Amino acid sequence: MRRISKFYGSSQALKDVSLKVESGELVALLGPSGSGKTTLLRIIAGIEDADPGSGKVLFDDIDVSSTEVGKRRIGFVFQHYALFKQMSVFENIAFGLRSKPRRERPSNAAIRAKVEELLTLVQLQNFARRYPNQLSGGQRQRVALARALAVEPQVLLLDEPFGALDATVRRELRRWLRKLHDTIKVTTIFVTHDQEEALEVADRIAVMNAGKIEQFASPEEVYERPANPFVFRFLGNYNLFHARHDGGPHRHDEPENATPVTFVRPHDVEILRENPDGSAIAAKVTHIGFAGAAVNVELLRHDDQQPIDAELTNQAYRDLGLKQDDEVFIRLRNSHSFYEDYAI
Amino acid sequence: MADAPIVNAQTIPTARRAAKRTFMARLLIAVTVLFLTAFVVLPILNVFSEALSNGVGAYVSTFYAPALNPDAKPTMYERMKLSAERDRVERTWSSIRLSCIVAAIVVPLNILFGLAAAWAITKFRFKGRVLLVSLIDLPFSISPVIAGLIFVLLFGRGGIFGTWATNLQWPDPTSLTWQGFAGHWWPLAFARTYEGIIFTPLAIVLATIFVTFPFVARSLIPLMDVQGTEEELAALSLGASGWRTFRTVTLANIKWGLLYGAILCTARTFGEFGAVSVVSGHIDINDTMPLRIEKLWDDYDMQAAFSVATLLAGLAILTLVIQSIVEWKTNRTQAAESRELEVKSDEHRSAEDQQILRLLPGAQGREP
């Protein structure tokens, strides 16, 4: 079993973060800009150093904190690929092998075979002689991945691997990455600020905020059972109620530092024409936005004039026959309440 | 008719370019061409025409003294004239040699310094970085004569370094001679030593370094700034040593910029007059080519002065040619890079924007 643990003293970017990644796992570090996710990745890689005397980075229980980046056996993929412009795709991928000390360096034939194998793996067999500026963004990213894999790293680290690509290529490439990981089973940590990407690709997600890991769990758990309001907010859209959903309007008698807040996903907001048991909330439809498979409905609560977003399936929308300014009732299917201890 | 659209596509840009060439554009082009002809092309042509004004023979005699005819019995006057001629030619050659030696020392040093400075400034963030950048530019804004004077005040009599600088003995590396093993364990020796720094070739080297050191650093800094450090980090993470990273990644990326800087530095080294003039002390053995030209001119030997000047003009033209090739090459890589960078940052920004939009409470409609 491979273990990576990191403990840092309180630097500004990271506050005593520790993370343990299982061997062969695909882990996403998810967080907004400035949450310290890239810093964490760079410390694992050895590109940046943790504060002296703070924490350790362990690979397989071996402390590599003081090992320099080239000897850590990591593969690092940069957001902007960082391919060597002056070298062909072949030479880019062969670079790591050619950089080995003379004793460990494979023969030219072995290097050639290895590069061919990697080119096949990333589906770029016919591009060996091209130069990076002759490739598309997605192809460059795959070359960068192949280059990192060439040195057979213990850990593969990807810094916003799809951040610089357009939406369709990104979606395609992340599915491909998932498949690739299932094939080669190398422990992978990738940084992203795209929750959809993290949810779709990762085995486990570490949601980061302000230098801390807020939650480290499987995608289902992070999405369905967020540990705190931040995680809930970060993973998708939400409605916010400053009171228990069964408690009616905003209650001002709660202590200020312990206001219960309730989060509800828009797709968990049910829209009803009738109010059978009197528990539903009356609201008015203010806007209807058609978004392909889903329909986004904006509503305004009658009791406290709070806006609410609902997301309906196309089918439900048609069944209801909603129009703007319709008077409806809403019910919350699945809500999460937290005591918010910080201002919004 | 299948190829009709292609024909159109090719003609459109040309048509647009032609339409842009209005009266104003023509006027500006004409003014520029006239100005350059009057102030650059004509003077340079004049250098060559003056140099050859007394015929090719006279031009050649600036560099080669007439051979002694063994049969002829020269008169005293003729012998004196010949000896003066030989002396003149020898001094010209000595100035060419000194210029080449100075360039051979200064240019490599400035390449090393420029690389180190550009590296430090672009790849690291440290206090005083901005100050360092402006310090590098300092020689550009100081008059070369003042630069020369600074060295006189540093190393001259009563200068800051005082008697240490004026008494310093150092061997002339060009005077290295074979003295054999008789009585020595070491067969080489310097035939000449210099005393002091100022008014010796060492001062010329120092002053030239001072005047020319911004060129390499200046041409590398913008280039390396655009390139950032990611490629180097990538190379290091793949296990490459620092030296290999520098050689295969950094140097490969900056080679055209480096060559461009080196060429400018070389051109300035050969052409530098002010600073060198002050520190040379107007001693004949300290003459570089520009100083030699001045002396010939002062001796009313216009034709010879112009003849030596043709060498510098020729060097300038050669520099210009190489420079435009290199500039074209660097611009091409730089343009490609900045274009890439722009695209990258745009894409990145739009991703961040989406992110921010998603974070807004109740934001909807962007994700199915």
Interface residues (C-beta under 8 A of the other chain):
Chain A: P32 S33 A45 G46 I47 E68 V69 G70 K71 I74 G75 F76 F78 Q79 H80 A82 L83 F84 K85 Q86 M87 F95 G96 S99 K100 N133 A144 R147 A148 A150 V151 G163 A164 L165 D166 H193 D194 Q195 E196 R233 F234 G236 N237 Y238 N239 L240 P266 G289 A291 G292 A293 A294 N296 E298 P307 I308 D309 E311
Chain B: E230 E231 L233 A234 A235 L236 S237 L238 G239 A240 S241 R244 T248 V249 A252 N253 T333 A336 E337 E340 K344 E347 H348 A351 E352 Q355 R358 L359 P361 G362 A363 Q364 G365 R366 E367 P368
